[in-house]
Amino acid sequence: MPTQEIPMGMLGSVQRNSDFDILTLHEAGSGDRIIEDAIETNAEITLRDGIRKVIGYDVVNRRLNHLELERTATKLNVISRLDDARTRIEKLESDKKGLQDEVAELKRSIVEICKQNVEHKATVEDLQSQIKGILAQLALNGTNSSAGDSTTPEHQVGEFDNIKTGQVGKLQGCWEQVAELRKALDEKGKELINERRYRSLEAKKSARLSHEVATLEQSNTQLLKQNSIPRKLWSSESSDDGRRRPATDGNQPLECSDSHDTLDPPNPQFQEEKKLPCTSQNEALASFFAGLMRRSGGPREEQNPLEQVGSPSKETDLHISLP
């Protein structure tokens, strides 16, 4: 079964929790096997607690990364929509300028046609006054033109009628053109009103998208602040675990040769076959058993009590395996 390495802070908690259990079990006469089982059980419990903390930290990191990706995708989508809205607004403004130019041209053409109509009316009135004057002169004279003159008053009246009919036809054509131009002007005005409404809607959409971008930036700032809180908590817990165990006469801090192989909070990589030499713990156990032998008055007072009970020597490596 693969073994896992225990950090110094976890071994310190194991040492504190197991002191009373070791004394009780030895006084009860259970033997070295029960002592080793108690130490191993306490170490496994502490290691599992550390693994749970690491797993929870990894879950929080994955969730924060997922939220960061979603925020980035949403921001890119909003930016693309803003660009589309800006291009539409620019196109509408260019269309508006074109419509305004067309409307101005139509107004100029209408003014010119009105001037022509006034001129045509003046011409018709002049012709009518001339016809009336000729008819009055013929009625007063009561005589016809000379025999050699081929033009008669009836012929002149017919010519004037033809001229009048032509001028009236031209006037009607001008009025029809004016009506068509007015109709076209009304249609252009309606199109311009619709374009203005559409442009106002696009401006409102652009403002709403800008507000969404600002909201996303605020949420990004909050996420970054929330992401910094678990890291600070983890670093504070690690430093507290390292400073938690005090050094006493019977409980010295452990000296580990591989102190650089500790548990990495962000991405823990547990190695399978690694040993943790614990010489100070064996020395503490040796002094404890020596004190017991001195109190009991045994003959083997100077001998290492770990050798009497078959315990490992000072350089024995402690293996802790998880099920």
C-alpha positions, 0 to 999 in steps of 0.5 A: 500500500502506498505511503504518504508524507506528513508535514511537520505541523501535522506531526506536531499535532500527532505528538501532542494528541498521542502523549497521553495515549502512549502513557496510558497504554504503556501503564496498562501493559499493552505493548509496543504494537498498541503504541505504534497503532495509536501513533499511526491512527492519530497521524492518519486522522490529522493527514485526512483533515489536511487532505480535506482542507486541500480538496476544499481549496482545490474546489474553490479554485476550480469554481473561481476559474470557471467563473472567471472564464464565464465572465471573460466570455460574457465580456467579449460577447458584450464588447462584440455587441457594442461594436455592432451597435456602433456600426449600426449607429454610424450607418444610420447617421450616414443614411440620415445625411443622405435623406436630408440631402434628398429632402433639401433637393426636393424642397428646392425643386418644389420652390422652382415649380411654384415659381413656374406656376406663378409665371404660367398663371400670369401668362394666362391672365395676360392672354385672357386680358388681351382676348377681352380687349380684342373682343371689346374692340370688335364689338365697338367698331362693328365692322369687319376687317378688309376683304384682302385680310385673311385673318378674321376675329373668329380665327384670332379667338380660336388661336387664343383659345388654343394658346390658352388650352396649351398653357392650362395643360402645362399648368395642370402638368406642373400641379401634378408634378407638385402633387407627386413631389409632395407625396414623395416628400411625405414618404421621405419624412416618414422614413426619416422619422422611422430612422430616428426612432430606430437610432434612438433604440440603438442608442438605448441598447448601447447604453444598456450594454455599457452598463452591463460592461461596468457591472461585469467589471465590478463583479470581476473586482469582487471575484478577485477579492474573494479569490484572495481570501482563501489564499490568505486563510490557507497561508495563515492556517499553515503558519499557525500549524507550524507555530502551534506545538511548544518545545518542552523537555519531553516533547522536542520539535521534530527534525525532518531531513526532507523538510522541503518536501511539504504539502503544497496547498494549491496543487498537492502531489503526494509521493508514494514511497518516501520515509520521514526519519524521526530521531527526536521522537525515538529519543523522547520515547527512550528517555520516557522508558528510562525514567520508568526503569529508574522508578521501577529499579530494574537492572537494565537502567542504562540500556536503551529501552527501545532495544528491550521492547524491540522498537526501532533504533534512532535512525528508524524511518516512520512509515504511515500508510493510508487505507 
